[in-house]
Each structure stands twice: as structure tokens, then as C-alpha cells.
Amino acid sequence: MATNWSSSSGLLKLEEQLTCLVCHDHYTNPKTLPCLHSFCEHCLEGLPLDKKNETYYLSCPTCCHCTELPEEGSRAFPVAFHLINLKDIYSVIKKVADPQQVTCDNCTTANATGYCKDCSKFFCTECDEVHKKWGPTSSHQLTSLDEVTAFVSSNPQLLSPVIQEATLTCSTHNKKLKLYCETCDSVICRDCTVRTHKNHEYDLVSASYTKHCPELEGSLNPVKGKIETLKKVLSALTEREGEIRERGEGVLAEIHEMVEEMINVLHQSERKLTEQAKRVIDDKLKVLSEQMKSAEMSLSLLEDVEDYVEQSLRTGNPQQVLKSKKQMMERMSEVTAQINVEELLPKEKADFILSKKMKLPFHIGDIVSLQQCQVKQIDRITSTGKSFSFSISIEEPDSSLLSVPLSSLRCSLVPVRKGKPIHTTVTTGTDPGVYRIQCNPSASCTHIVKVQVLDVHLDDTSLVIPFNPYLDNIIPIYCVAELIGPWGIAVNDESHNIIITEHWNNCVTILDREGKKVKLLGGKGGSGNVKFPSPRGIAITPDKCILVCDNHRIQKISMDGYLITSVGEEGNGPLQFNIPAGIAISPITGQVYVADRANHRIQVLNPDLTFSHSFGSEGSANGQLSYPRHIAIDSQGLVYVADSGNHRIQKFSLDGQFVAQFGIKGSGPGQLNGPFGITIDTGATGLVYVSEWNNSRISVFTSDGLFINSFGKNDSTYQFYHPYGLAFDKAGFLYVCDDYNSRLVVY
């Protein structure tokens, strides 16, 4: 729809169109960018430029379109003729808005009475006559001021073509631009046709305008279509904005209403909790009040008796005192006998606390008696160097967790054996009601965990600190005696049983976790049908059967002592053995690794005990072996071999490729002498434990062979005498077969 520029709103609209968005003033020499946005030439010259590959670019202040700056600068951009035309139209409209104030553009003194459409000038009567008679302007279109006013009021935009045709001249020849060059797509004068546009196709501007206007108008159709579409989109966005705002106001109102309801519920819960707390407080204070009355009455009675006796002694003569002595003695005896001070001690404690339960919408907590709460250990103990940590929780009678302020919680560990309480550091755990306890115990043994909340001691719980080689004082938890030649050992974590080969008793013994003998397999009076001439190494299969290295063979038996299968015979070929000593099962492949001691090699069997491959040969070079005694496999699948004759530990890949070795013969720190047994703490630290037959000690190394500690040799109470097999359970406890002391030592 065309704008009525002559109206007040139209003038404002026109003035807005004539205002530059950069300087906010009327356009001065406006230029049009390729994006069709226009700005003053001096405004474009003041815009920041970006330089890329020796070329400068400017960004349109309206749409941010990036435009290459011509070499001539901003003046090379095309003139925004539509803005110049609008500016002229604006000037005409402003003049004709008050015809009495329009002066002649020629003499500038008399009032204008007419207007020349060709010159775009107002003339008075006299100048108008001269304009008509003067040859160059005699053909110009002249009209009266009244006609101009009416014309502008009804169709002011029609002034634009007239103004354009009258004002555009060739910048080179100063001639009117009356031709259009089709070849160059530009407006030219007649002189241009014989020079720069020679042999080009051209036509009159009017004819070309008639020809190209439909093309331009046709090209506008997609633009107009997009405009209509975007208007619909904007309308939809506006509508959606209204929906969102309306919905948002509704949600905000619902939130406010919900919060008001929650506040009411909280106030109700506050009243209930307050009443509950007051009942607990009143009940306890009532008991204490009655106790106080009884104590006060008893105190008054005693003071009366005391006062009477003391007054009698101070004021009475001997005859009077002695005469009343029996009565006073009987009364004092009667009063002291009837008053039981123990019964008057406070029966009530400040042992109640607020249990917060904010997760429940209509129940925010309870008043809980601490005497009814229990301490629970909720995860296994972990160690870092000499420091241990574990988590505890405090459970309410309904098994929910009680959260208390850290400042009110105290925890200490007391060794069951003689020892001072161990200070702990308490921090909050990952969940509400869970607390992390850190401590530095001096020994691995059973400890009593003492927890105090406020001034109330909760029931004690026990905790066993597992073995830690970094401790200064390494003391066993207990020992199992009366074992005859304990050599191999394995732990069944599911049944919590310890399985040992008694080499000199020709049997396999099963113990419970406390060390009590549960079952004997083989040997004299043993269960099942299995027989062992010389049992040594032992392992537990994934299907919970037992593999035993026996005299030149491997026997697979059930937990009840019945033979399932037996493979091997004496020799040095595949599935032939010469005193097999140690055995281990790969947690990755399930294959069985056997230390074939006198054949100086490791034989690898498949899970069904068929032969897979072997590696190693007699010698002292890397990968060679001398009487290998035992095997351990870590969580990465590396095979550790106790190479006893070479006094070292060798590491191999699962397929038998040499990886590394550590240890040399000797008795110093990190040296080995007769390494017979080996195990790895795969559940926690990954440290390697080696039993030394000749040094009668256990040495501890990292997986890379770095020495950590040794123990058992210089301890007069718990000294080893030729230790052999050793193993860890999942809880981190270490079991050592102390062969010549005929016992199992548990750390």
C-alpha cells in the first residue's frame, strides 16, 4: 500500500527514511552497498575495516554483510538515487504544505505562483513568464502552484521520475543520460555512444525502462512472497510469544500456589515436629523433675539429721548426748539406708536429635533417640601408604540413614590387643548420612570402632584393618597351628574357606575364615576318594573345583574330595611333569599355568587340562629358568614366576615372551634367596609378595620390582621358618604357609 507522504504521519515516515542509521541525521551524498542498504558517504568512510590478503572489507551496519571496499574508496559505491529523489520530494512537500510561504527559486523575493516539472523549481509570475519565452526552457512543463499542491497531496511519489529525468547527467560529458546501454547495463549520454560504448547495443531510457520494469517487478515477486511468508512467520512467532507468556504466567501462578501449599505443609510439619520434640523434652524433664524432688527431699532429710546431731554435739553435755546416742545412731542408720543415691542419678540423657528427611514432601523429619541408632560399615577399607580409609553410616531404627553435623561426630579406633585409641579424621561422604573415616593405624588387626554423637556413645562395632606392608609394626591377626608341611594355599572368597595342601600329611585341608578345620580331603581319614602321594601347589577353578600339583601330575577334584580327572606323568614332553610345584589360573584366558620344577619350564594347559604350550628352559639368561617353584598372574595378564634357582622373579606375557626380571641373590633389602612362593594383591595395591625359603621372610615389591618392605625374619614372636605358599583374599588379608613352623599365619 502506497504511503500518503503529504499527511503528518507520511512526513514522519519519509523523514525516518531519509535518516542515516549511522549519524542519525539526514543523508549527505548517500551511497548504496551491494546489500542494498544505504549510508552517507562520510559515514561509510568512518566504518572500521578488516584486511584480508591485501584487500579491505567493511561490514554493513544494518545486516553485517561483508563488502569489499573499492580501490577508489566509499565514493565508488553507487549513488542512492532513490534517497536523493525522496529528499527532493520531501523538500517539495515541505514547501507546498504552506503555499503562502513558498518563494520564487529564481528571484528569491516574490511569492511563488507556479512550478516547473523539468527544472524542479518554483517561480513567481514574472519569472514564470520569462521561463516560458526563453528558448532553452520554452518547452518545459509548467503548472500552477495550486495544481502542484493538489498533485503532491494526492500522488507525491509521481514527482520522482520527473525529478530523476531532470537531474541525472553524464559525469563525463555533462549531458543528459537519455540512453541505456544493454551491453554494459548502464545509463549513458549520446556522446558515450561514439567513445566508450561504441558498437554496443543501446536504446532510449524510456524504451529500456518500459522493457526492464516488468523484469524488475517480476523479480520482486519472490521477494514479496518471502515478505508475506515472513510476515506470517512473525505473526506466528508473536502468537507463540503470547502463548508462552500466557503459559508462563500460569506456571508462575501455579508455582506460587504450590509454594504456598508447601509452606502450609511445612508449617503443619513444623507444628507436628515441635509437638513431638516438646513431648520428648517434657517426658524427660518430668522424669528429671521427679528425681530432683526426690533428691531434694532426701537432701533435706539428711541435712535435718545432720543439723540435729551436730547441734546436740555442740550444745549438749555428755550425759545428754550419751542418753540420745542410740536414738541418733538408729535414725542416721535408718535415713542413710533408705536413701539410694544411685537411683537418684539422672535417668534421662540428651540423646535425641532431629532426623531430617527433606526428600519427603509431607514429612520433613523425626525426633530420634541416638540410643536406638546403629553404626554400620558400608564399604571395604582402602589404603594409601600408611593411611587407611573407610565409610560408615548411622542407621535409624527404620534403617534410614541419619545425618548429623560433622562438629557433633567423633570417631576413634581402639586395637583389640593392647594399644592406644587411634585418632581419625571424619569427612562427609558422597551421600547424606555417609561419613568417610581416615586414620593411620600402627598395626593390621581387629579394632573396635567407637562413635560418639553429641555426648552419646553409640554401640561399638568391630573392624579388621587388612594387611599393609607400609606399616612399621606388622603383626599377624591369628595363626593356625598343627599343620603338617603346609605348602600350597588358595582362598575361596564365595564360601570364605581357606584351602591348604599339607605336603607331609598327604592331604588337602579346608579351613573356615577363623582357622577352624572344616574338612580333610585325602590322607588318613579324609573325605572322598582322592589320594595324594605328594601334594604341593593348589588353585581353585572358575567352576569351584580344586587343582592340585601332585607327584608328576595335576589332579582335579571336587570340594568334597572326589576325583574328577587327572592328567600327566613323569617325563619332559607335553603333559609330562617332573615334580610340578606351583599352579595358577589366568583370570583372562582361564588357562592353567604349571611350574614344572625339575624340567625348568612353565607348562600351559587349556581349561579342559589339554596341552597348549610351554616356555622356558634351564639356564640363567632372560627367559631361562632354574627350578621354578611358583606362579602368580596379575590383572593385566602378566605371568610372574618365582625362579628359585636363579634367586629372582621373572615376568612373562601370557604366551611366554620375556618381559622383565628383578631380584639378585642375597639377604639385603630387595635381594632374594630361594624365592619359593609368590602372590599379587590384585584386589587393591597390585603389590608383589615373595616368600623366601632361605631368608625365612616375606619381601614386598611393586610390579616393576621396586622394593617396599620385608617382614618375618627378625621378629622373635612371629618369625618364619621356611615360608612357602601365600595368597590374598578379596578383603585384603594375607595368608602365609609357614612350613617348618607347621602353621598358617594370617595378616
Order of alpha helices (4+ residues) and beta strands (2+ residues): alpha-beta-beta-alpha-beta-beta-beta-alpha-beta-beta-alpha-beta-alpha-alpha-beta-beta-beta-alpha-alpha-alpha-beta-beta-beta-beta-beta-beta-beta-beta-beta-beta-beta-beta-beta-beta-beta-beta-beta-beta-beta-beta-beta-beta-beta-beta-beta-beta-beta-beta-beta-beta-beta-beta-beta-beta-beta-beta-beta
